[in-house]
Amino acid sequence: MREEDYIRKKCGSDNHFKVPEGYFEQFSTTLMQQLQKEGAMSTPKVASTRSKLLTFSRYAAAAIVCGALFAGTLFYFTSYTDETIAQQVVPAEESYSWDDTYTEDALDYAMVSNHEIVQYLSEAY
């Protein structure tokens, strides 16, 4: 309470904010007149059928282009068969065969046990 008493002694308890008389009685009519002058009361524009159709056609064209790019990319990357890749990597004179020399090392490095291999094969067949 000491702080409030100190503030009241210094500043007083008068209300320093004043408005003209009758301000709030005329406030709503004055505000409506100002809004009508600025055009804020106008109705919002409704999109026409033509603009909706134009927007839809733009989205449709974008979807078609994206689909074509996706299909082209998919076709490009899946058009290579194993034979063509093997021909590119290994020359035609050399035969391509699987070498088992590093298979055990790879399985040891991956920490795959014989039990896990048997379990996988029994589930697969």
Protein Blocks (a to p, Z undefined) as FASTA:
>chain_A
ZZmmmmmmmnopadfbdcdehklmmmmmmmmmmmmmnopmpccddddfklmmmmmmmmmm
mmmmmmmmmmmmmmmmmmpcfklmmmmmpcfkbccdddfklmmmmmmmnopafklmmmmm
mmmZZ
